[in-house]
Amino acid sequence: MTAGMSLIESIATVVGPPPADLKKMAAELTSGVSVDEVLQNAPKWLPQVDRQLISAGAASG
């Protein structure tokens, strides 16, 4: 957030993971699915520690 980029924008612009996975995650967030739910259903390529850090960051703002 401090960088001026939302989580949805970050997911949509990251390079490396499969684009279809990123598009699905961004679409879920845009439609109102909670960050925690999106992370729980994220593909296996997203490490557990990253899921926890993203969740904590989203919760703390």
PyMOL Python script that loads the backbone (N, CA, C, O; Angstrom):
from pymol import cmd

cmd.read_pdbstr("""\
ATOM      1  N   MET A   1       0.816  -1.186   0.000  1.00  0.00           N
ATOM      2  CA  MET A   1       0.000   0.000   0.000  1.00  0.00           C
ATOM      3  C   MET A   1       0.866   1.260   0.000  1.00  0.00           C
ATOM      4  O   MET A   1       0.567   2.228  -0.699  1.00  0.00           O
ATOM      5  N   THR A   2       1.940   1.238   0.789  1.00  0.00           N
ATOM      6  CA  THR A   2       2.815   2.395   0.841  1.00  0.00           C
ATOM      7  C   THR A   2       3.424   2.671  -0.526  1.00  0.00           C
ATOM      8  O   THR A   2       3.700   3.821  -0.866  1.00  0.00           O
ATOM      9  N   ALA A   3       3.634   1.617  -1.310  1.00  0.00           N
ATOM     10  CA  ALA A   3       4.213   1.777  -2.637  1.00  0.00           C
ATOM     11  C   ALA A   3       3.209   2.344  -3.629  1.00  0.00           C
ATOM     12  O   ALA A   3       3.565   2.658  -4.765  1.00  0.00           O
ATOM     13  N   GLY A   4       1.952   2.477  -3.203  1.00  0.00           N
ATOM     14  CA  GLY A   4       0.944   3.019  -4.090  1.00  0.00           C
ATOM     15  C   GLY A   4       0.297   1.982  -4.985  1.00  0.00           C
ATOM     16  O   GLY A   4      -0.338   2.324  -5.983  1.00  0.00           O
ATOM     17  N   MET A   5       0.455   0.717  -4.633  1.00  0.00           N
ATOM     18  CA  MET A   5      -0.094  -0.353  -5.444  1.00  0.00           C
ATOM     19  C   MET A   5      -0.934  -1.264  -4.562  1.00  0.00           C
ATOM     20  O   MET A   5      -0.479  -1.694  -3.502  1.00  0.00           O
ATOM     21  N   SER A   6      -2.141  -1.557  -4.988  1.00  0.00           N
ATOM     22  CA  SER A   6      -3.002  -2.444  -4.206  1.00  0.00           C
ATOM     23  C   SER A   6      -2.587  -3.901  -4.403  1.00  0.00           C
ATOM     24  O   SER A   6      -1.806  -4.216  -5.300  1.00  0.00           O
ATOM     25  N   LEU A   7      -3.111  -4.774  -3.565  1.00  0.00           N
ATOM     26  CA  LEU A   7      -2.828  -6.207  -3.690  1.00  0.00           C
ATOM     27  C   LEU A   7      -3.302  -6.716  -5.047  1.00  0.00           C
ATOM     28  O   LEU A   7      -2.612  -7.507  -5.689  1.00  0.00           O
ATOM     29  N   ILE A   8      -4.454  -6.275  -5.477  1.00  0.00           N
ATOM     30  CA  ILE A   8      -4.978  -6.714  -6.776  1.00  0.00           C
ATOM     31  C   ILE A   8      -4.056  -6.272  -7.905  1.00  0.00           C
ATOM     32  O   ILE A   8      -3.768  -7.057  -8.809  1.00  0.00           O
ATOM     33  N   GLU A   9      -3.590  -5.025  -7.866  1.00  0.00           N
ATOM     34  CA  GLU A   9      -2.656  -4.537  -8.887  1.00  0.00           C
ATOM     35  C   GLU A   9      -1.352  -5.319  -8.847  1.00  0.00           C
ATOM     36  O   GLU A   9      -0.784  -5.636  -9.892  1.00  0.00           O
ATOM     37  N   SER A  10      -0.877  -5.632  -7.649  1.00  0.00           N
ATOM     38  CA  SER A  10       0.361  -6.391  -7.515  1.00  0.00           C
ATOM     39  C   SER A  10       0.236  -7.775  -8.127  1.00  0.00           C
ATOM     40  O   SER A  10       1.122  -8.233  -8.848  1.00  0.00           O
ATOM     41  N   ILE A  11      -0.875  -8.435  -7.832  1.00  0.00           N
ATOM     42  CA  ILE A  11      -1.094  -9.776  -8.383  1.00  0.00           C
ATOM     43  C   ILE A  11      -1.194  -9.718  -9.905  1.00  0.00           C
ATOM     44  O   ILE A  11      -0.675 -10.593 -10.598  1.00  0.00           O
ATOM     45  N   ALA A  12      -1.851  -8.701 -10.414  1.00  0.00           N
ATOM     46  CA  ALA A  12      -2.057  -8.584 -11.855  1.00  0.00           C
ATOM     47  C   ALA A  12      -0.770  -8.267 -12.612  1.00  0.00           C
ATOM     48  O   ALA A  12      -0.691  -8.531 -13.812  1.00  0.00           O
ATOM     49  N   THR A  13       0.234  -7.709 -11.946  1.00  0.00           N
ATOM     50  CA  THR A  13       1.445  -7.289 -12.649  1.00  0.00           C
ATOM     51  C   THR A  13       2.670  -8.141 -12.365  1.00  0.00           C
ATOM     52  O   THR A  13       3.700  -7.965 -13.015  1.00  0.00           O
ATOM     53  N   VAL A  14       2.584  -9.061 -11.412  1.00  0.00           N
ATOM     54  CA  VAL A  14       3.745  -9.874 -11.071  1.00  0.00           C
ATOM     55  C   VAL A  14       4.106 -10.793 -12.247  1.00  0.00           C
ATOM     56  O   VAL A  14       3.233 -11.234 -12.996  1.00  0.00           O
ATOM     57  N   VAL A  15       5.399 -11.071 -12.392  1.00  0.00           N
ATOM     58  CA  VAL A  15       5.887 -11.930 -13.469  1.00  0.00           C
ATOM     59  C   VAL A  15       6.490 -13.184 -12.840  1.00  0.00           C
ATOM     60  O   VAL A  15       7.188 -13.106 -11.829  1.00  0.00           O
ATOM     61  N   GLY A  16       6.219 -14.326 -13.438  1.00  0.00           N
ATOM     62  CA  GLY A  16       6.797 -15.576 -12.954  1.00  0.00           C
ATOM     63  C   GLY A  16       5.752 -16.663 -12.813  1.00  0.00           C
ATOM     64  O   GLY A  16       5.804 -17.658 -13.536  1.00  0.00           O
ATOM     65  N   PRO A  17       4.796 -16.502 -11.896  1.00  0.00           N
ATOM     66  CA  PRO A  17       3.753 -17.524 -11.743  1.00  0.00           C
ATOM     67  C   PRO A  17       2.857 -17.585 -12.981  1.00  0.00           C
ATOM     68  O   PRO A  17       2.823 -16.643 -13.773  1.00  0.00           O
ATOM     69  N   PRO A  18       2.135 -18.688 -13.145  1.00  0.00           N
ATOM     70  CA  PRO A  18       1.247 -18.823 -14.305  1.00  0.00           C
ATOM     71  C   PRO A  18       0.224 -17.683 -14.386  1.00  0.00           C
ATOM     72  O   PRO A  18      -0.504 -17.437 -13.424  1.00  0.00           O
ATOM     73  N   PRO A  19       0.165 -16.998 -15.513  1.00  0.00           N
ATOM     74  CA  PRO A  19      -0.756 -15.872 -15.666  1.00  0.00           C
ATOM     75  C   PRO A  19      -2.217 -16.230 -15.384  1.00  0.00           C
ATOM     76  O   PRO A  19      -2.954 -15.410 -14.836  1.00  0.00           O
ATOM     77  N   ALA A  20      -2.640 -17.424 -15.745  1.00  0.00           N
ATOM     78  CA  ALA A  20      -4.036 -17.818 -15.499  1.00  0.00           C
ATOM     79  C   ALA A  20      -4.333 -17.861 -14.008  1.00  0.00           C
ATOM     80  O   ALA A  20      -5.419 -17.470 -13.578  1.00  0.00           O
ATOM     81  N   ASP A  21      -3.376 -18.334 -13.216  1.00  0.00           N
ATOM     82  CA  ASP A  21      -3.551 -18.378 -11.759  1.00  0.00           C
ATOM     83  C   ASP A  21      -3.669 -16.973 -11.189  1.00  0.00           C
ATOM     84  O   ASP A  21      -4.527 -16.701 -10.349  1.00  0.00           O
ATOM     85  N   LEU A  22      -2.801 -16.086 -11.654  1.00  0.00           N
ATOM     86  CA  LEU A  22      -2.809 -14.704 -11.168  1.00  0.00           C
ATOM     87  C   LEU A  22      -4.107 -13.999 -11.545  1.00  0.00           C
ATOM     88  O   LEU A  22      -4.685 -13.267 -10.743  1.00  0.00           O
ATOM     89  N   LYS A  23      -4.559 -14.231 -12.781  1.00  0.00           N
ATOM     90  CA  LYS A  23      -5.798 -13.610 -13.242  1.00  0.00           C
ATOM     91  C   LYS A  23      -6.977 -14.088 -12.397  1.00  0.00           C
ATOM     92  O   LYS A  23      -7.853 -13.299 -12.043  1.00  0.00           O
ATOM     93  N   LYS A  24      -6.995 -15.375 -12.076  1.00  0.00           N
ATOM     94  CA  LYS A  24      -8.078 -15.930 -11.263  1.00  0.00           C
ATOM     95  C   LYS A  24      -8.066 -15.318  -9.867  1.00  0.00           C
ATOM     96  O   LYS A  24      -9.114 -14.933  -9.348  1.00  0.00           O
ATOM     97  N   MET A  25      -6.881 -15.226  -9.256  1.00  0.00           N
ATOM     98  CA  MET A  25      -6.773 -14.660  -7.919  1.00  0.00           C
ATOM     99  C   MET A  25      -7.202 -13.199  -7.914  1.00  0.00           C
ATOM    100  O   MET A  25      -7.930 -12.772  -7.017  1.00  0.00           O
ATOM    101  N   ALA A  26      -6.763 -12.431  -8.898  1.00  0.00           N
ATOM    102  CA  ALA A  26      -7.141 -11.019  -8.985  1.00  0.00           C
ATOM    103  C   ALA A  26      -8.647 -10.874  -9.184  1.00  0.00           C
ATOM    104  O   ALA A  26      -9.271  -9.994  -8.592  1.00  0.00           O
ATOM    105  N   ALA A  27      -9.232 -11.734 -10.014  1.00  0.00           N
ATOM    106  CA  ALA A  27     -10.673 -11.673 -10.261  1.00  0.00           C
ATOM    107  C   ALA A  27     -11.451 -11.995  -8.990  1.00  0.00           C
ATOM    108  O   ALA A  27     -12.465 -11.360  -8.702  1.00  0.00           O
ATOM    109  N   GLU A  28     -10.979 -12.978  -8.231  1.00  0.00           N
ATOM    110  CA  GLU A  28     -11.658 -13.325  -6.979  1.00  0.00           C
ATOM    111  C   GLU A  28     -11.626 -12.149  -6.001  1.00  0.00           C
ATOM    112  O   GLU A  28     -12.639 -11.817  -5.385  1.00  0.00           O
ATOM    113  N   LEU A  29     -10.461 -11.527  -5.866  1.00  0.00           N
ATOM    114  CA  LEU A  29     -10.345 -10.374  -4.970  1.00  0.00           C
ATOM    115  C   LEU A  29     -11.239  -9.224  -5.431  1.00  0.00           C
ATOM    116  O   LEU A  29     -11.888  -8.570  -4.615  1.00  0.00           O
ATOM    117  N   THR A  30     -11.268  -8.985  -6.731  1.00  0.00           N
ATOM    118  CA  THR A  30     -12.093  -7.920  -7.285  1.00  0.00           C
ATOM    119  C   THR A  30     -13.571  -8.170  -7.023  1.00  0.00           C
ATOM    120  O   THR A  30     -14.341  -7.234  -6.806  1.00  0.00           O
ATOM    121  N   SER A  31     -13.961  -9.446  -7.044  1.00  0.00           N
ATOM    122  CA  SER A  31     -15.380  -9.771  -6.843  1.00  0.00           C
ATOM    123  C   SER A  31     -15.777  -9.808  -5.375  1.00  0.00           C
ATOM    124  O   SER A  31     -16.942 -10.039  -5.049  1.00  0.00           O
ATOM    125  N   GLY A  32     -14.807  -9.578  -4.484  1.00  0.00           N
ATOM    126  CA  GLY A  32     -15.141  -9.483  -3.070  1.00  0.00           C
ATOM    127  C   GLY A  32     -14.775 -10.678  -2.215  1.00  0.00           C
ATOM    128  O   GLY A  32     -15.065 -10.691  -1.019  1.00  0.00           O
ATOM    129  N   VAL A  33     -14.140 -11.687  -2.805  1.00  0.00           N
ATOM    130  CA  VAL A  33     -13.676 -12.821  -2.007  1.00  0.00           C
ATOM    131  C   VAL A  33     -12.580 -12.309  -1.070  1.00  0.00           C
ATOM    132  O   VAL A  33     -11.740 -11.505  -1.474  1.00  0.00           O
ATOM    133  N   SER A  34     -12.593 -12.770   0.166  1.00  0.00           N
ATOM    134  CA  SER A  34     -11.620 -12.266   1.142  1.00  0.00           C
ATOM    135  C   SER A  34     -10.199 -12.702   0.777  1.00  0.00           C
ATOM    136  O   SER A  34      -9.991 -13.727   0.128  1.00  0.00           O
ATOM    137  N   VAL A  35      -9.243 -11.907   1.207  1.00  0.00           N
ATOM    138  CA  VAL A  35      -7.836 -12.219   0.968  1.00  0.00           C
ATOM    139  C   VAL A  35      -7.507 -13.594   1.544  1.00  0.00           C
ATOM    140  O   VAL A  35      -6.840 -14.398   0.893  1.00  0.00           O
ATOM    141  N   ASP A  36      -7.971 -13.862   2.755  1.00  0.00           N
ATOM    142  CA  ASP A  36      -7.671 -15.155   3.372  1.00  0.00           C
ATOM    143  C   ASP A  36      -8.230 -16.322   2.566  1.00  0.00           C
ATOM    144  O   ASP A  36      -7.570 -17.351   2.420  1.00  0.00           O
ATOM    145  N   GLU A  37      -9.425 -16.167   2.050  1.00  0.00           N
ATOM    146  CA  GLU A  37     -10.029 -17.248   1.257  1.00  0.00           C
ATOM    147  C   GLU A  37      -9.273 -17.448  -0.054  1.00  0.00           C
ATOM    148  O   GLU A  37      -9.043 -18.582  -0.472  1.00  0.00           O
ATOM    149  N   VAL A  38      -8.892 -16.361  -0.696  1.00  0.00           N
ATOM    150  CA  VAL A  38      -8.116 -16.467  -1.933  1.00  0.00           C
ATOM    151  C   VAL A  38      -6.787 -17.169  -1.655  1.00  0.00           C
ATOM    152  O   VAL A  38      -6.353 -18.019  -2.432  1.00  0.00           O
ATOM    153  N   LEU A  39      -6.151 -16.809  -0.552  1.00  0.00           N
ATOM    154  CA  LEU A  39      -4.871 -17.425  -0.223  1.00  0.00           C
ATOM    155  C   LEU A  39      -5.020 -18.897   0.154  1.00  0.00           C
ATOM    156  O   LEU A  39      -4.144 -19.704  -0.160  1.00  0.00           O
ATOM    157  N   GLN A  40      -6.110 -19.254   0.817  1.00  0.00           N
ATOM    158  CA  GLN A  40      -6.350 -20.653   1.166  1.00  0.00           C
ATOM    159  C   GLN A  40      -6.507 -21.512  -0.083  1.00  0.00           C
ATOM    160  O   GLN A  40      -6.125 -22.682  -0.093  1.00  0.00           O
ATOM    161  N   ASN A  41      -7.071 -20.924  -1.133  1.00  0.00           N
ATOM    162  CA  ASN A  41      -7.320 -21.668  -2.367  1.00  0.00           C
ATOM    163  C   ASN A  41      -6.258 -21.414  -3.433  1.00  0.00           C
ATOM    164  O   ASN A  41      -6.402 -21.861  -4.571  1.00  0.00           O
ATOM    165  N   ALA A  42      -5.205 -20.707  -3.075  1.00  0.00           N
ATOM    166  CA  ALA A  42      -4.148 -20.380  -4.037  1.00  0.00           C
ATOM    167  C   ALA A  42      -3.416 -21.643  -4.484  1.00  0.00           C
ATOM    168  O   ALA A  42      -3.374 -22.635  -3.756  1.00  0.00           O
ATOM    169  N   PRO A  43      -2.844 -21.600  -5.677  1.00  0.00           N
ATOM    170  CA  PRO A  43      -2.086 -22.746  -6.180  1.00  0.00           C
ATOM    171  C   PRO A  43      -0.884 -23.066  -5.290  1.00  0.00           C
ATOM    172  O   PRO A  43      -0.418 -22.227  -4.519  1.00  0.00           O
ATOM    173  N   LYS A  44      -0.410 -24.270  -5.416  1.00  0.00           N
ATOM    174  CA  LYS A  44       0.684 -24.765  -4.575  1.00  0.00           C
ATOM    175  C   LYS A  44       1.995 -24.000  -4.766  1.00  0.00           C
ATOM    176  O   LYS A  44       2.871 -24.068  -3.905  1.00  0.00           O
ATOM    177  N   TRP A  45       2.145 -23.276  -5.873  1.00  0.00           N
ATOM    178  CA  TRP A  45       3.394 -22.552  -6.094  1.00  0.00           C
ATOM    179  C   TRP A  45       3.562 -21.383  -5.126  1.00  0.00           C
ATOM    180  O   TRP A  45       4.671 -20.870  -4.975  1.00  0.00           O
ATOM    181  N   LEU A  46       2.487 -20.952  -4.468  1.00  0.00           N
ATOM    182  CA  LEU A  46       2.583 -19.850  -3.505  1.00  0.00           C
ATOM    183  C   LEU A  46       2.931 -20.440  -2.136  1.00  0.00           C
ATOM    184  O   LEU A  46       2.086 -21.088  -1.518  1.00  0.00           O
ATOM    185  N   PRO A  47       4.156 -20.227  -1.652  1.00  0.00           N
ATOM    186  CA  PRO A  47       4.581 -20.825  -0.385  1.00  0.00           C
ATOM    187  C   PRO A  47       3.716 -20.390   0.800  1.00  0.00           C
ATOM    188  O   PRO A  47       3.172 -19.286   0.818  1.00  0.00           O
ATOM    189  N   GLN A  48       3.605 -21.266   1.769  1.00  0.00           N
ATOM    190  CA  GLN A  48       2.793 -21.015   2.958  1.00  0.00           C
ATOM    191  C   GLN A  48       3.240 -19.744   3.685  1.00  0.00           C
ATOM    192  O   GLN A  48       2.401 -18.963   4.135  1.00  0.00           O
ATOM    193  N   VAL A  49       4.535 -19.536   3.800  1.00  0.00           N
ATOM    194  CA  VAL A  49       5.024 -18.345   4.506  1.00  0.00           C
ATOM    195  C   VAL A  49       4.590 -17.068   3.769  1.00  0.00           C
ATOM    196  O   VAL A  49       4.273 -16.065   4.409  1.00  0.00           O
ATOM    197  N   ASP A  50       4.574 -17.100   2.447  1.00  0.00           N
ATOM    198  CA  ASP A  50       4.110 -15.942   1.675  1.00  0.00           C
ATOM    199  C   ASP A  50       2.627 -15.695   1.911  1.00  0.00           C
ATOM    200  O   ASP A  50       2.190 -14.549   2.021  1.00  0.00           O
ATOM    201  N   ARG A  51       1.859 -16.772   1.988  1.00  0.00           N
ATOM    202  CA  ARG A  51       0.425 -16.641   2.249  1.00  0.00           C
ATOM    203  C   ARG A  51       0.195 -15.942   3.589  1.00  0.00           C
ATOM    204  O   ARG A  51      -0.652 -15.057   3.714  1.00  0.00           O
ATOM    205  N   GLN A  52       0.972 -16.363   4.584  1.00  0.00           N
ATOM    206  CA  GLN A  52       0.827 -15.781   5.924  1.00  0.00           C
ATOM    207  C   GLN A  52       1.238 -14.319   5.942  1.00  0.00           C
ATOM    208  O   GLN A  52       0.571 -13.500   6.573  1.00  0.00           O
ATOM    209  N   LEU A  53       2.323 -13.979   5.261  1.00  0.00           N
ATOM    210  CA  LEU A  53       2.785 -12.592   5.218  1.00  0.00           C
ATOM    211  C   LEU A  53       1.784 -11.698   4.483  1.00  0.00           C
ATOM    212  O   LEU A  53       1.506 -10.582   4.924  1.00  0.00           O
ATOM    213  N   ILE A  54       1.245 -12.186   3.364  1.00  0.00           N
ATOM    214  CA  ILE A  54       0.261 -11.403   2.612  1.00  0.00           C
ATOM    215  C   ILE A  54      -0.998 -11.204   3.446  1.00  0.00           C
ATOM    216  O   ILE A  54      -1.565 -10.112   3.476  1.00  0.00           O
ATOM    217  N   SER A  55      -1.430 -12.261   4.121  1.00  0.00           N
ATOM    218  CA  SER A  55      -2.616 -12.169   4.967  1.00  0.00           C
ATOM    219  C   SER A  55      -2.411 -11.167   6.092  1.00  0.00           C
ATOM    220  O   SER A  55      -3.290 -10.351   6.369  1.00  0.00           O
ATOM    221  N   ALA A  56      -1.255 -11.226   6.740  1.00  0.00           N
ATOM    222  CA  ALA A  56      -0.955 -10.292   7.828  1.00  0.00           C
ATOM    223  C   ALA A  56      -0.910  -8.850   7.316  1.00  0.00           C
ATOM    224  O   ALA A  56      -1.417  -7.936   7.967  1.00  0.00           O
ATOM    225  N   GLY A  57      -0.307  -8.661   6.161  1.00  0.00           N
ATOM    226  CA  GLY A  57      -0.234  -7.317   5.576  1.00  0.00           C
ATOM    227  C   GLY A  57      -1.610  -6.781   5.218  1.00  0.00           C
ATOM    228  O   GLY A  57      -1.900  -5.602   5.427  1.00  0.00           O
ATOM    229  N   ALA A  58      -2.456  -7.647   4.681  1.00  0.00           N
ATOM    230  CA  ALA A  58      -3.809  -7.219   4.320  1.00  0.00           C
ATOM    231  C   ALA A  58      -4.615  -6.869   5.571  1.00  0.00           C
ATOM    232  O   ALA A  58      -5.404  -5.925   5.566  1.00  0.00           O
ATOM    233  N   ALA A  59      -4.409  -7.631   6.629  1.00  0.00           N
ATOM    234  CA  ALA A  59      -5.152  -7.393   7.862  1.00  0.00           C
ATOM    235  C   ALA A  59      -4.699  -6.111   8.575  1.00  0.00           C
ATOM    236  O   ALA A  59      -5.494  -5.439   9.232  1.00  0.00           O
ATOM    237  N   SER A  60      -3.425  -5.790   8.436  1.00  0.00           N
ATOM    238  CA  SER A  60      -2.893  -4.629   9.142  1.00  0.00           C
ATOM    239  C   SER A  60      -2.972  -3.341   8.315  1.00  0.00           C
ATOM    240  O   SER A  60      -2.789  -2.240   8.834  1.00  0.00           O
ATOM    241  N   GLY A  61      -3.245  -3.505   7.031  1.00  0.00           N
ATOM    242  CA  GLY A  61      -3.380  -2.333   6.175  1.00  0.00           C
ATOM    243  C   GLY A  61      -2.066  -1.886   5.667  1.00  0.00           C
ATOM    244  O   GLY A  61      -1.991  -0.906   4.926  1.00  0.00           O
TER     245      GLY A  61
END
""", "prot")
cmd.dss("prot")
cmd.show_as("cartoon", "prot")
cmd.util.cbc("prot")
cmd.orient("prot")
